[in-house]
Amino acid sequence: MEPNLLPRPDYEGRRRQLMAKMSDRGVLVLPTAGLQTRSRDVYYPFRADSDFFYLTGFAEPEAVLVLAPGYAGGEQLLFCRARDPEREVWDGRRAGLEGALETCQVDRCYDIREIDAILPNILENREVLLYPMGQAVELDARVQQWRSHAKSRARQGVRYPVELVETGYLLHEMRLIKDPTEQEIMRAAIGMSAAGHRYGMRQCRPGMHEYQLQAEIEHVFHRLGASHVAYPSIVGAGANACILHYTENRDRMQQGDLVLVDAGAELQGYAGDITRTYPVNGTFSPAQLAVYDLVLKSQLAAIEKLEIGRSVADYHEAAVEILVDGLRDLGILREGREEILERQLYRSFYMHRTGHWLGMDVHDVGAYRSPDGQWRNLEAGMVLTAEPGLYFPPDCADVPEMYRGIGIRIEDDVLVTREGPEILSAGVPKMPADIEDLMALGESVAAQYFRSS
């Protein structure tokens, strides 16, 4: 779907849902992210804070959302930059107060320069302050000043915030369950990600550099309308695939290498996160195929466990059991099955968990355990990754030589539904024969993708 045809999230509904949890005793003060200096007068590309964007859809810096249930001057307030024609010539257009009011549908918009004059009054007679302390150090100090102003009037009967609550305490549980609009946006973001991966498979060949394959994949993301890459792409060939967060992407891909590609597009704040591992020359060797089939079997077993009512730990345990059995069959682990599981001896080769929440953040928010410490159960609308892997660095002396230097991860994005797990990233092949068939199409057929898109 074209990005501009996607539905708009109900930002006002989200704010009202959050305010209903706060009561009129509380006030929320939520800043967006700040501009980050890259070097001297150059900034990194701006991305709004995820919590802030979830509640506003507003993508400019220097903005603060205030929610104050029952406040006579407006329950939903946005402080942002006013129009400034001189600065806009240099830095680009601003929404201004009128534009922000129309975009965000809040009760009132104020110039961000007025926040010190207005916020102290809003904090009066509020007992609970929801604020992400430590996120913006300069603003932290100002928040303390606003609170102190309200506290100074306590002898006059004015209440002030005596309790500080992290904004995520309420907000992150809301973000964990994706509504139908979010699901549609995520399908689009993951669809763009899948298209990039398919194209990369077709372009891959010995002699390319990792960064060249990265460029081919990310080119598709942006051509299809992605706003950003969701995270720095990992393109690791040969032994580089054994480095979990390898991002240098500088080496030349050699004949006989596998290449591990972990990349995703971001659209309207939502991330795709897909990993595929495939032979640079288009054909798996017997040793590569043996390890790949094991990882794939473990992933398929894990995905089956992503059902409503199951523990979020179940799918990791399912993957681990398959991997342990396979490592014993390959002669890589020789101890008994129960001993391997009890002592976690597999962690030398599989050191991460099988997945994580996915949403506006790649490692999205939401508790994995309930307040009593138990793993939480899965619910409809949750989105998780399923990404088991095996990694055998070249210096693994205890691993048979044929497997050394092999690193494999297979990652899909999965929506928990009442009908069972829905694999949102199914558009990228992962069966070995399907991968080899796609890669056999070659560069000339890959070029047709853009002529038809």
Secondary structure, DSSP 8 states (H G I E B T S, - for coil): --GGGS----HHHHHHHHHHHH-TTEEEEEE-----EEETTEE------HHHHHHH----SS-EEEE-TT-TT-SEEEEE----HHHHHHH----HHHHHHHHH--SEEEEGGGHHHHHHHHHTT--EEE--TTSSHHHHHHHHHHHHHHHTTGGGT-----EEE-THHHHHHHHHS--HHHHHHHHHHHHHHHHHHHHHHHH--TT-BHHHHHHHHHHHHHHTT-SEESS--EEEEGGGGGSTT-----SB--TT-EEEEEE-EEETTEE--EEEEEETTS---HHHHHHHHHHHHHHHHHHHT--TTSBTTHHHHHHHHHHHHHHHHTTS--S-HHHHHHHTGGGGT--S-S--B-SSSSS--S-SB-TTS-B-B--TT-EEEE--EEEE-TT-TTS-GGGTTEEEE-BEEEEEETTEEEETTTTS--SHHHHHHHHHHHHHHHHHHHHH-
